[in-house]
């Protein structure tokens, strides 16, 4: 019995624990409190450990863990209240390394994400940030793949419409050079 437990612990450590940084990054965007995000990831990993015997080897462990994280988050009474957390100090551009306009662009992006409905923001973060496919998101969120694609499309459209005015305003201060027709 002890040997099986050791083997099980080792297997869990090999496949589940390396996913913790991605889970934490995602949890920080779902909660407004870094401590709450850490608690959410800890609870996710505890639930994953408890049900690890139900995990089928060879399947997508990331999708399985993110599904547990989302179920845990929603189960804690926060459904429908997903909020984007402001960028951490470590994620902000370091002074001297980025122009002020570049820093503003980062905050415009964060603001645009914050304006998205929770369903669209979740799909966009899972797809664009975490790299899940539409099929994986469909299985994780337990919604039809067409719904995932629709939410993703609407999220991208909303992001474009929010960010284009800022990009056009910034483009007015930059010179554009064209090589067409010049000899």
Buried (B, 14 or more C-beta within 10 A) or exposed (E): EEEEEEEEEEEBEEBBEEBBEBBBBBBBBBBBEEEBBBBBBBBBBEBBBEEBEEBEEEEBBBBBBBBBBBBBBEEEEBEEEBEBBEBEEEEEBEEEEBEEEEBBBBBBBBBBBBEBEBBBBBBBBBBBEBEBBBEBBBBBBEBEBEBBBBBBEBBBEBBEEBBEEBEEEBEEEEEEEEEEEEE
